[in-house]
Amino acid sequence: MGSGPSPGGRRVSGPRPAPRVPRAELTSPVRVRALLRRLALVPSKTLGQNFLIDRNILDIIVRAAELRASDRVLEIGPGLGVLTERLSAGAGHVVAVEKDARLHRHLVRTYGSRTGLALVHGDALRIGLHALLRAGVDKLVANLPYVVASRILAELFKSEMRPARIVVTIQEEVADRLAALPGTKSYGLLSVWAQAVYDVAVRQRISATCFYPAPNVRSAVVVMAALEPGRVLPERFHAMTKAAFARRRKQLAGTLPRANVIGALTPERVRAELERLGADPRARAEQLSSEQWQRLVRGLA
């Protein structure tokens, strides 16, 4: 495809003639190492570059994405293109955003002539996820770089134009936080925000050996299906929960009035609303489910 503006305002690079990299090469550790040598590229820890080299995990991700020809898919951190190739074969349109200039050039040389595939060079967070989503995205499917996965997901959960389906490979610890139940060690702000807008399921846990280079942590494939597409949560929901989890060991009756998110709150008012919800009036942030949090914010407002 030719050059043109990307959804985030960056230029989308056009095709450059070069032989395609066969799929087998991208799921073979030996061939991936050889490809990286040809590209003179040493995987960057700072950028979270750990390339998926397991065909079975790749198949699990693609099946979970439930790709259709009408889908508009966003991929963040395509790397060498192992997932990009499969996405562009199954979806009608794919936008793949790669921060590393060397990897972006490789993607353009290898896949740049594919119809329906836009290869964007840039940082997804700097370009702006909202700008990317405004261009029309049905699904996010990606092996997210560990270093920015939580930030990207938090921005998606707050967006008014969230994808209807998210399938991501992320650090196992983050996956457990997304799916955690109230009162458990992993339950936190990301859990509340995710579960307010998505049905969250950990589909597959992944050994570090499925990546090159192998990371120091395990990973997991997480699938999230939108509960109510297009539903917008008020900003005070995000502000109040963020303030409460900043002091998660303190009682909400003490922290919420000090947060100054909703005016004229008193400890007595907060305790009364918690009782009305059937919660402990001495409850802390981590003891309320996402649904209870939404009801509490509505009640207090």
C-alpha positions in Angstrom: 0.0 0.0 0.0 1.2 3.6 -0.6 2.1 6.2 1.9 -0.6 8.1 3.7 -1.6 9.5 7.0 -1.9 7.1 9.9 -4.8 7.2 12.4 -2.5 9.0 14.8 -1.3 11.6 12.4 2.1 9.9 11.6 3.0 8.9 8.1 2.4 5.3 7.1 5.4 3.9 5.2 4.9 2.5 1.7 6.1 -0.8 0.3 9.7 -1.6 -0.5 10.4 -4.6 -2.6 12.0 -7.5 -0.6 11.2 -11.2 -0.3 8.6 -12.2 2.3 9.8 -13.9 5.5 8.1 -17.3 5.6 5.9 -18.0 8.6 8.1 -21.0 9.7 11.0 -18.7 10.1 9.2 -16.6 12.7 8.3 -19.5 14.9 11.7 -21.2 14.8 14.2 -20.0 17.4 17.2 -20.7 15.2 15.8 -18.8 12.3 14.6 -15.9 14.4 18.1 -15.5 15.8 19.4 -15.6 12.3 16.9 -13.0 11.1 17.8 -10.7 14.0 21.5 -11.0 13.1 20.6 -10.0 9.5 18.7 -7.0 10.8 21.7 -6.2 13.1 19.1 -6.0 15.9 19.8 -7.0 19.6 16.4 -7.3 21.4 15.9 -4.4 23.8 14.9 -5.0 27.4 13.9 -1.3 27.6 11.4 -1.8 24.9 10.3 -5.2 26.2 11.3 -7.0 23.0 10.6 -10.7 23.5 9.5 -12.4 20.3 6.9 -15.1 20.3 8.4 -18.3 18.8 5.7 -20.9 19.6 3.3 -21.9 16.8 0.8 -23.4 19.3 0.5 -20.2 21.3 0.2 -18.2 18.1 -2.7 -20.4 17.0 -4.4 -19.9 20.4 -4.2 -16.1 20.1 -5.6 -16.2 16.6 -8.4 -18.5 17.5 -9.3 -16.4 20.5 -9.4 -13.3 18.3 -12.3 -14.8 16.3 -11.2 -12.8 13.2 -13.7 -11.9 10.5 -13.3 -10.2 7.1 -15.2 -7.2 8.4 -12.9 -6.7 11.5 -10.7 -3.6 11.9 -7.8 -4.7 14.2 -5.2 -2.8 16.1 -1.9 -4.5 16.9 0.6 -2.7 19.2 4.2 -4.0 19.2 4.2 -6.3 16.1 7.9 -6.9 16.4 9.0 -9.2 13.6 5.5 -9.7 12.3 4.7 -13.3 13.5 1.2 -12.2 14.6 0.8 -9.4 12.0 0.9 -12.0 9.2 -2.0 -14.0 10.7 -4.0 -10.9 11.5 -3.7 -9.5 8.0 -4.8 -12.8 6.5 -8.0 -13.0 8.7 -9.2 -9.4 9.2 -10.3 -6.8 6.7 -8.0 -4.1 8.0 -5.1 -4.1 10.4 -3.1 -1.2 11.9 0.2 -2.3 13.4 2.0 0.2 15.5 5.8 -0.4 16.0 8.0 1.9 18.1 11.4 0.5 17.0 12.5 2.0 13.7 14.5 -1.0 12.7 11.6 -3.4 13.2 9.3 -1.0 11.4 11.6 -1.0 8.3 11.6 -4.8 8.4 7.8 -5.0 8.6 7.5 -2.6 5.6 10.0 -4.6 3.5 8.2 -7.8 4.4 4.5 -7.0 4.5 4.2 -3.5 3.2 2.5 -4.5 0.0 -0.4 -6.3 1.7 -3.8 -4.9 1.1 -5.6 -3.7 4.2 -2.4 -3.5 6.4 -1.2 -0.1 7.7 2.2 -0.2 9.3 2.7 2.8 11.6 6.0 3.8 13.1 5.6 5.4 16.5 4.9 5.0 20.2 1.2 4.0 20.6 1.0 6.0 23.9 2.5 9.1 22.3 0.5 8.9 19.1 -2.5 8.5 21.4 -4.7 5.4 21.8 -7.8 7.5 21.5 -6.7 8.8 18.1 -6.0 5.2 17.0 -9.4 4.0 18.3 -11.3 6.9 16.7 -10.2 5.6 13.3 -12.4 2.6 13.9 -11.2 -0.4 15.8 -13.2 -3.5 16.5 -10.5 -5.5 18.2 -7.1 -5.2 19.8 -4.9 -8.3 19.3 -1.3 -8.0 20.3 1.7 -9.4 22.2 2.0 -6.3 24.3 5.4 -5.1 25.4 5.6 -5.8 29.1 7.0 -2.4 30.0 3.8 -0.6 28.8 1.1 -3.2 28.9 -0.6 -2.0 32.1 -0.6 1.7 30.9 -2.0 0.7 27.5 -4.8 -1.4 29.0 -5.7 1.3 31.6 -6.0 3.8 28.7 -8.2 1.4 26.8 -10.5 0.8 29.8 -11.1 4.6 30.1 -11.7 5.2 26.4 -15.1 6.0 25.1 -14.3 3.9 21.9 -13.1 0.7 23.4 -12.6 -2.4 21.2 -15.4 -4.9 21.4 -12.8 -7.6 21.9 -9.2 -7.6 23.3 -6.8 -10.5 23.0 -3.4 -9.8 24.5 -0.3 -11.7 25.6 0.9 -10.0 28.8 3.0 -10.6 31.9 1.3 -13.3 34.0 1.2 -11.0 37.0 -0.8 -8.4 35.1 -3.1 -11.1 33.7 -3.9 -12.2 37.3 -4.6 -8.6 38.3 -7.1 -8.2 35.5 -9.1 -11.3 36.4 -8.6 -11.1 40.2 -11.6 -11.3 42.7 -12.2 -8.7 45.4 -10.3 -9.3 48.6 -7.5 -11.3 46.9 -3.8 -10.2 46.8 -3.9 -9.5 43.0 -7.1 -7.4 43.1 -6.5 -3.7 42.5 -7.3 -0.6 40.4 -6.7 -2.4 37.1 -9.0 -5.2 38.1 -11.8 -2.7 38.9 -11.4 -0.8 35.7 -11.2 -3.9 33.5 -14.1 -5.7 35.0 -16.3 -2.6 34.8 -16.3 -2.8 31.0 -15.1 -6.3 30.0 -15.7 -9.9 30.8 -12.1 -11.0 31.6 -10.7 -14.5 31.2 -7.1 -15.9 31.3 -7.1 -18.2 28.3 -3.6 -19.7 28.4 -0.6 -19.4 30.6 2.7 -19.4 28.8 6.2 -20.5 29.6 9.1 -18.1 29.2 10.6 -20.6 26.7 7.9 -19.7 24.2 9.7 -16.4 23.6 13.1 -15.3 22.3 14.9 -14.0 24.2 13.1 -15.8 27.2 11.8 -13.2 29.7 12.4 -13.5 33.4 8.6 -14.0 34.0 5.8 -16.1 32.8 3.2 -14.7 30.4 -0.5 -15.3 29.7 -3.1 -14.8 27.0 -6.0 -12.8 28.2 -9.3 -12.5 26.4 -11.7 -9.6 27.2 -15.2 -9.3 25.7 -17.0 -5.9 26.1 -19.9 -6.1 28.5 -21.8 -3.2 27.0 -20.1 -1.8 23.8 -20.2 2.0 23.7 -20.9 2.3 27.5 -19.1 5.3 29.0 -18.2 5.4 32.6 -18.1 8.9 34.3 -14.7 10.4 35.0 -15.5 10.5 38.7 -15.5 6.7 38.7 -11.9 6.5 37.6 -10.9 9.4 39.8 -12.5 8.0 42.9 -11.3 4.5 42.5 -7.8 5.8 41.8 -7.8 7.9 44.9 -9.1 5.0 47.0 -6.6 2.4 45.8 -3.7 4.9 46.4 -4.5 4.3 50.1 -6.0 0.8 49.7 -5.4 -0.2 53.3 -7.4 2.7 54.7 -11.2 2.6 55.2 -13.2 4.2 52.4 -15.1 6.4 54.9 -11.8 8.1 55.6 -10.2 8.2 52.1 -13.1 9.2 49.9 -14.0 12.5 51.6 -10.4 13.6 51.4 -10.1 12.7 47.7 -12.2 15.7 46.9 -13.7 14.0 43.8 -17.3 14.6 44.9 -18.0 17.6 47.0 -19.4 17.7 50.5 -18.7 14.0 51.3 -18.6 13.0 54.9 -17.4 9.8 56.5 -21.0 9.2 57.7 -22.4 9.6 54.1 -19.9 7.1 52.8 -20.6 4.5 55.5 -24.4 4.9 54.9 -24.0 4.3 51.2 -21.8 1.3 51.8 -24.5 -0.2 54.1 -27.1 0.5 51.5 -25.1 -1.5 49.0 -24.8 -4.4 51.5 -21.1 -3.8 52.1 -19.2 -3.4 55.3 -19.3 0.3 56.3 -15.7 -0.2 57.3 -14.8 -1.5 53.8 -11.5 -0.8 52.1 -11.0 -0.2 48.4 -9.9 -3.8 47.7 -13.1 -5.3 49.3 -15.6 -3.9 46.8 -16.3 -5.6 43.4 -16.3 -3.5 40.3 -20.1 -3.5 40.2 -20.2 -2.3 43.8 -17.7 0.4 43.0 -19.9 1.7 40.2 -23.0 1.6 42.4 -21.1 3.4 45.2 -20.0 6.2 42.9 -23.5 6.7 41.5 -25.0 6.7 45.0 -22.5 9.2 46.3 -22.9 11.5 43.3 
